[in-house]
Amino acid sequence: MLQDLHRLLIEGRVDVPRVGSVVQMDSIPRYAVVAPDGAVVEPVVPYLRGLTLDDNRPLTVRSYAYDLQRWFRLLWFLGVEWDRATEAEASALVGWLRTAPNPQRRRRNPNAPQAGSVNIRTGKRYLGPGYAPTTINHCLTVVSSFYAYHLHYSRGPLVNPVPEAVAQRRALAHRAPDGQAPLFRRARLRQRVRQTDPRSIPDAMWGELFAAMTCDRDTAAILLYVSSGSRASELLGVTPGDIDWARQLFYVVSKGTDEREAVPASPQALTVLAAYLDRIGLPAAHEPVFRTLRGPDRPLTYFAMRRVLQRVNDRLGTNWTLHDLRHTAANRMANDPNLTLAQVRAILRHTDLATTGRYLNARVEDLFDALQAHYTRPRVQRTFSAAYDPADVKAVFGG
């Protein structure tokens, strides 16, 4: 019975077979969802093509394709046609994702920290074994957008299976970019997302992370990350022509806008970078400056740079990520009295000033240091001039 399958999915007693795939294509759209029999899922093609024509980035189209792959896997398992899906199938999707293990969180090392545990040194939680609430909400948004697209063109479905967030749409309809974020009630099936302050690397732990770098390339990379606030992929795409040595800045292609924008760099970072380039030789003008150390000469990828930090984490017993370096840069800049919030926003290239304002906070490490100084500060002892009679002082102020 279909209702029994819905209940089993929601209770986490069955898993959806991981069939089908997302493939890259030579035409528009660049990605497509493929069914178990090898045929392209036709309803997805015009939707992803529309995303491309709406000037969305290729990685956005790829992300949406994977979310739709999850949706169609569920429909194939339930035996429901895509244009006959209802809110019951959307509920089953949420129930499945809330209980199913995430294949990307699979631990191969038996000695690896338990998923969802907290690192005692950094205070950061490791990723949990399942799908994050933000992932589930994003999947619901993609599925809702997919059905809204076909409803607009009167293709197939009669209803959108994902409940609409009417309160959110009304609250955000006329919001000022620099205004306070309005409160609204979550739509049905939407997961609660806990808002936490960005986690930056304390100065004491930054010193040991810096000292753990074993070569000029890695040292230059983390110094550029923490002095410029660049995202991981942005910095790895920098070429020799993107570096302005005289003005102490370099140019990156910003995520989301594809605009080439200037970001600052510290003199120390540029000095180490110059030493690294002097040792390996300057790459071609169109080639990234960060290269692999072993094997054929090729650009350093995001996954290779992440592996560099993972090896350092293993030695230090920490769990820092590349994006923590951007958080560290943002925290330092936002709490510097010589920089205004508008200037920090421009450096970090935030669209919303409220995003930059999240870094105006007191870190736990700073609070700990302040409290330790408070606890160890000697108590002020009252003293009186020797000209006063001790008996009079005791009568006035008490013993």
Secondary structure, DSSP 8 states (H G I E B T S, - for coil): -HHHHHHHHHTTSS------EEEE-SSSSSEEEE-TTS-B-TTHHHHHHHHHHTT--HHHHHHHHHHHHHHHHHHHHHT--GGG--HHHHHHHHHHHHHSB-GGG----TTS--TT-B-TTT--B---SB--HHHHHHHHHHHHHHHHHHHHTT-S-SS-SS---HHHHHHHTT--TTS--------TT-------------HHHHHHHHHT--SHHHHHHHHHHHHH---HHHHHT--GGGEETTTTEEEEE-TTT--EEEEE--HHHHHHHHHHHHHH----TTS-S-B-SSSS--B--HHHHHHHHHHHHHHHT----HHHHHHHHHHHHHT-TTS-HHHHHHHHT-S-HHHHHTT-S--HHHHHHHHHHHHHS--------TTS-HHHHHHHH--
